[in-house]
Amino acid sequence: MAIGYVGLISGTGAGLALGGPLGALVGALAGHALDRLLAPAPRPAAFSIGLIALSAKMAKADGVVVPLEVAAFQEVFEIPPEELDGVARVFNLAKQDTAGFEAYARQIGTLFADEPETREDLLDALFHVAKADHALHEDELVFLQEVARLLGFEGAAYERIEARHVRRPGDPYAVLDLDPTASDGEVKTRWRALVGEHHPDRLVARGLPPVAIKLANDRVAAVNVAYGLIARQRGLT
């Protein structure tokens, strides 16, 4: 699937505003024309930079780097052909950066400590990047689970997010974060709550980049599909 590309940033200014490993990465890119690559404000910029950096780290999670990685990123984020060189520069710099993925994930977790929805958006985006080659490999799942832990998603919270991307027995209930023994009323209440919680308008109000809005739409769609499956199984109206 493809996700809308994100905005523009001035390397030096945003790097100083962000600080930490993400700021260092942006500072190293100062002077490069990376049109529409990143958003103009520090917090949205952190989302975009963090997503690119973690995607690059995930690409080499198995110790192998291949030329198709940027192409996979392009497939997911609809990057215009004329801007591929800029994206490749960011992607490759993040891969070569001595900072481990843990440092990026921790900084994002701290910056968005009060926004669990934003942290979930980023994890969803990483799943989309991992699936760009139409497969989720074991090393990628290990990487994603550790990033999720550093972002504050463990146990059932992580399984609920993973269930939107990996089909396992009982998936519809995992997506809704419910036990299969939940009553019909509990299923309906949870479905309505999740649709409201992940409504794209909430992300617009928080000023997040277009990629996050697209992910919110996908998340609501996954919740609706899960509820539809359960409703058909139970004969709910």
TAURCOR-V380116 format. One record per residue. N is the residue number from 1. SS is DSSP state (H for helix, E for strand, - for the rest). PSI is psi in degrees with one decimal (999 if undefined). D_LAST is the distance of its C-alpha to the last C-alpha in Angstrom with 1 decimal. Layout:
# TAURCOR-V380116
n=<N:N>
ss=<SS:SS>
psi=<PSI:PSI>
d_last=<D_LAST:D_LAST>
This chain:
# TAURCOR-V380116
n=<1:2:3:4:5:6:7:8:9:10:11:12:13:14:15:16:17:18:19:20:21:22:23:24:25:26:27:28:29:30:31:32:33:34:35:36:37:38:39:40:41:42:43:44:45:46:47:48:49:50:51:52:53:54:55:56:57:58:59:60:61:62:63:64:65:66:67:68:69:70:71:72:73:74:75:76:77:78:79:80:81:82:83:84:85:86:87:88:89:90:91:92:93:94:95:96:97:98:99:100:101:102:103:104:105:106:107:108:109:110:111:112:113:114:115:116:117:118:119:120:121:122:123:124:125:126:127:128:129:130:131:132:133:134:135:136:137:138:139:140:141:142:143:144:145:146:147:148:149:150:151:152:153:154:155:156:157:158:159:160:161:162:163:164:165:166:167:168:169:170:171:172:173:174:175:176:177:178:179:180:181:182:183:184:185:186:187:188:189:190:191:192:193:194:195:196:197:198:199:200:201:202:203:204:205:206:207:208:209:210:211:212:213:214:215:216:217:218:219:220:221:222:223:224:225:226:227:228:229:230:231:232:233:234:235:236:237>
ss=<-:-:-:-:-:-:-:-:-:-:H:H:H:H:H:H:H:H:-:H:H:H:H:H:H:H:H:H:-:-:-:-:-:-:-:-:-:-:-:-:-:H:H:H:H:H:H:H:H:H:H:H:H:H:H:H:H:H:H:-:-:-:-:-:-:-:-:H:H:H:H:H:H:H:H:H:H:-:-:-:H:H:H:H:H:H:H:H:H:H:H:H:H:H:H:H:-:-:-:-:H:H:H:H:H:H:H:H:H:H:H:-:-:-:-:H:H:H:H:H:H:H:H:H:H:H:H:H:H:H:H:H:H:-:-:-:-:H:H:H:H:H:H:H:H:H:H:H:H:H:-:-:-:-:-:H:H:H:H:H:H:H:-:-:-:-:-:-:-:-:H:H:H:H:H:-:-:-:-:-:-:-:-:H:H:H:H:H:H:H:H:H:H:H:H:H:H:-:-:H:H:H:H:H:H:-:-:-:-:H:H:H:H:H:H:H:H:H:H:H:H:H:H:H:H:H:H:H:H:H:H:H:H:H:-:-:->
psi=<159.8:146.1:138.0:139.0:163.8:174.1:-147.2:147.9:150.6:116.5:-53.6:-49.6:-46.4:-35.3:-43.6:-37.5:-36.9:-45.9:-176.7:-167.3:-33.1:-41.0:-38.6:-38.4:-44.8:-42.0:-35.0:-17.4:-0.5:136.4:-12.2:142.0:102.9:64.6:133.1:18.1:-40.5:159.6:158.0:-12.9:150.5:-45.6:-49.2:-35.2:-40.1:-40.0:-50.2:-46.5:-44.1:-39.7:-44.9:-45.3:-45.1:-33.3:-40.7:-42.7:-37.9:-34.6:-27.3:20.3:-29.8:7.9:4.2:129.4:126.1:154.6:-19.5:-4.9:-45.9:-35.2:-38.7:-41.5:-39.4:-40.9:-39.5:-38.3:10.9:51.8:127.2:142.2:-36.9:-11.1:5.0:-37.3:-41.2:-42.1:-41.9:-36.4:-45.9:-47.2:-47.4:-35.8:-40.7:-37.4:-38.0:-16.1:138.1:-18.5:133.4:163.9:-27.1:-38.2:-42.0:-47.2:-41.0:-41.2:-41.5:-42.1:-37.0:-45.2:-34.4:34.3:-32.1:10.3:75.6:-30.6:-38.6:-41.1:-36.9:-37.1:-45.0:-40.8:-40.3:-43.5:-40.2:-37.8:-40.9:-41.6:-43.5:-31.6:4.3:-27.9:16.2:25.3:147.4:114.5:157.6:-40.8:-32.3:-39.6:-38.8:-44.6:-48.5:-37.9:-37.3:-40.5:-43.2:-42.6:-43.0:-23.6:-3.1:16.7:110.1:165.0:-130.0:-32.6:-42.6:-42.4:-35.7:-40.9:-45.1:-35.8:-22.2:-14.7:-23.1:121.6:121.9:162.2:136.3:11.6:-47.6:-39.3:-34.8:-40.1:-38.6:-0.4:48.2:154.6:143.5:-17.0:1.0:145.9:164.4:-40.8:-40.4:-37.7:-47.3:-42.2:-43.2:-40.9:-48.8:-39.1:-42.4:-38.7:-42.4:-40.0:-37.0:16.0:132.9:-29.8:-29.5:-34.7:-36.4:-42.6:-27.7:-2.5:26.3:157.9:164.8:-32.5:-37.6:-35.7:-42.7:-40.3:-36.5:-41.7:-42.2:-38.1:-43.2:-39.4:-42.0:-39.8:-42.9:-38.8:-44.4:-45.2:-40.2:-41.0:-45.6:-41.6:-41.1:-40.3:-35.8:-7.8:31.9:151.9:999>
d_last=<30.9:32.9:32.8:34.8:38.3:39.6:42.5:46.3:48.4:52.1:53.0:55.6:53.9:50.5:52.2:54.1:51.0:48.9:51.6:51.1:50.6:48.3:50.9:53.6:51.7:51.3:55.0:56.1:54.5:56.3:58.1:55.7:53.9:50.2:48.7:45.0:44.8:44.0:42.8:45.6:44.8:45.4:41.9:40.1:43.2:42.7:39.2:40.5:43.7:42.0:39.6:42.4:44.6:42.1:41.1:44.9:45.3:42.3:44.0:47.0:45.3:46.7:50.1:50.0:49.9:49.4:49.8:46.2:44.7:45.1:43.8:40.6:40.4:41.0:38.2:35.7:37.1:38.3:41.9:44.2:47.0:49.7:48.4:48.1:51.5:50.5:47.4:49.4:51.9:49.4:47.7:51.0:52.4:49.5:50.0:53.7:53.3:54.7:51.9:49.4:45.6:45.4:47.4:45.1:41.9:43.5:44.6:41.1:39.7:42.3:42.0:38.2:38.3:36.4:33.8:31.6:29.3:32.4:33.5:30.1:30.4:33.8:32.7:29.9:32.6:34.9:32.3:32.1:35.9:36.1:33.8:35.9:37.8:34.5:35.1:34.9:38.1:38.8:41.3:38.8:36.2:39.0:39.9:36.4:35.9:39.2:38.5:35.2:37.2:39.7:36.9:35.6:32.7:33.2:31.5:27.7:27.9:29.6:27.4:24.3:26.1:27.6:24.2:23.4:26.5:27.3:25.1:25.4:23.7:20.8:20.6:16.9:17.6:20.9:19.7:17.6:20.6:18.9:20.1:18.1:18.4:16.5:14.1:10.4:11.6:14.1:12.0:10.0:13.5:15.3:13.3:13.9:17.5:18.3:17.3:19.5:22.2:22.6:22.5:25.5:26.9:27.8:30.0:31.6:32.6:34.2:36.3:35.2:36.2:34.0:33.3:31.4:29.3:28.5:27.6:25.2:23.4:23.3:22.1:19.1:18.3:18.7:16.4:13.6:14.5:14.5:11.1:9.8:12.0:10.9:7.1:8.5:11.1:9.2:6.6:3.8:0.0>
